[in-house]
Amino acid sequence: MDDSHRKAAELHDLAAHAHRAAAEHHRKQDHLTGHELSRKALEHSHKAHQLSLQAHEKTAAKLPANALADDAAK
């Protein structure tokens, strides 16, 4: 796994953790902390998505053109 894929996976993990923490705070009626954690989770998710797209573009750029056509046909 290359570096950009690893970073994206780490950000996805961070987002999942922040979502779980936010849900726990909401369950305890601590809505301000829950809201802040939800916002952080969304930020991590967005960054992870952007890194995933970049990693995909880099990987696709390295493949021969006929490999991309084969994938599209599947």
VMD Tcl script that draws the C-alpha trace (Angstrom):
set ca {
  {0.00 0.00 0.00}
  {1.49 3.31 -0.97}
  {1.73 6.32 1.32}
  {-1.34 8.18 0.07}
  {-3.54 5.08 0.45}
  {-2.21 4.57 3.98}
  {-2.88 8.20 4.93}
  {-6.42 7.99 3.56}
  {-7.04 4.81 5.55}
  {-5.74 6.48 8.72}
  {-8.07 9.45 8.19}
  {-11.02 7.10 7.65}
  {-10.15 5.44 10.97}
  {-9.93 8.84 12.70}
  {-13.31 9.83 11.29}
  {-14.89 6.58 12.49}
  {-13.44 7.10 15.96}
  {-14.71 10.69 16.09}
  {-18.19 9.54 15.00}
  {-18.27 6.92 17.78}
  {-17.11 9.48 20.35}
  {-19.72 11.99 19.17}
  {-22.47 9.39 19.41}
  {-21.41 8.56 22.96}
  {-21.48 12.24 23.99}
  {-24.91 12.69 22.41}
  {-26.13 9.61 24.30}
  {-24.95 11.27 27.53}
  {-26.84 14.47 26.59}
  {-23.52 16.32 26.11}
  {-24.65 17.84 22.83}
  {-22.04 20.60 22.56}
  {-19.13 18.16 22.80}
  {-21.00 15.72 20.55}
  {-21.53 18.44 17.95}
  {-17.85 19.40 17.99}
  {-16.79 15.76 17.61}
  {-19.27 15.32 14.76}
  {-17.73 18.34 13.02}
  {-14.25 16.89 13.45}
  {-15.45 13.54 12.13}
  {-16.83 15.25 9.04}
  {-13.52 17.07 8.49}
  {-11.57 13.79 8.78}
  {-13.99 12.09 6.40}
  {-13.63 14.88 3.85}
  {-9.82 14.80 4.03}
  {-9.84 11.01 3.74}
  {-12.08 11.20 0.69}
  {-9.82 13.75 -0.97}
  {-6.73 11.62 -0.30}
  {-8.52 8.54 -1.63}
  {-9.34 10.37 -4.85}
  {-5.75 11.57 -5.21}
  {-4.41 8.08 -4.56}
  {-6.79 6.64 -7.14}
  {-5.71 9.24 -9.72}
  {-2.02 8.49 -9.08}
  {-2.63 4.75 -9.39}
  {-4.67 5.19 -12.57}
  {-1.96 7.40 -14.08}
  {0.60 4.61 -13.59}
  {-1.52 1.98 -15.37}
  {-1.24 1.41 -19.12}
  {-4.18 2.80 -21.10}
  {-5.41 -0.68 -22.10}
  {-5.69 -1.71 -18.42}
  {-8.10 1.14 -17.77}
  {-10.21 0.13 -20.77}
  {-10.31 -3.47 -19.49}
  {-11.51 -2.27 -16.06}
  {-14.22 -0.11 -17.61}
  {-15.53 -3.07 -19.61}
  {-16.02 -5.19 -16.46}
}
mol new
graphics top color blue
foreach p $ca { graphics top sphere $p radius 0.5 }
foreach p [lrange $ca 0 end-1] q [lrange $ca 1 end] { graphics top cylinder $p $q radius 0.2 }
display resetview
